[in-house]
Amino acid sequence: MLWSLASGEVLGTLYVAADGSRWLMTTPDGAFDGSSNIEESLAFRNSAVFVDVHSIVGHTKVHHGLLQSVLETATRLSVR
């Protein structure tokens, strides 16, 4: 987890595959980014139903560059 030291707010969570080959970054508001083709490995859970990301791609919060953005925010907040 990455969080603001100033406020304690969670900025994001980084998941990395055990072999280091893939990664996924998520934020509390549902935005995500990851390694190339990460969407093929994702599904959302809506109550008891899992939904394939490809069926809702137009409605997801894919944010390319999210990891860099969260790290920059964390750095900026910690410098204050």
C-alpha positions, 0 to 999 in steps of 0.5 A: 500500500502507498499512503500519504504520510501527512494525512494517512490517506491510502493513495493506492495499492500495488500488486506484483506477481510472484515472478515479477512479470506483471503488476497492477496498481489500484486506487480507492476510487476504483482506478487501475493500471498495470503491465501490458494486457493486465485487463486479460487477467482481471475481473470485477466482483459485483455482489456474488457475480464476477464480471469480465473487464472486457465486458465493461471496458467502456465503463472502467477507470483504466488510467495509464500512468497511474503508478507514476502519478500516485508515486509523484503525489506521495512524494509531493505530499511527503516533502511538505 
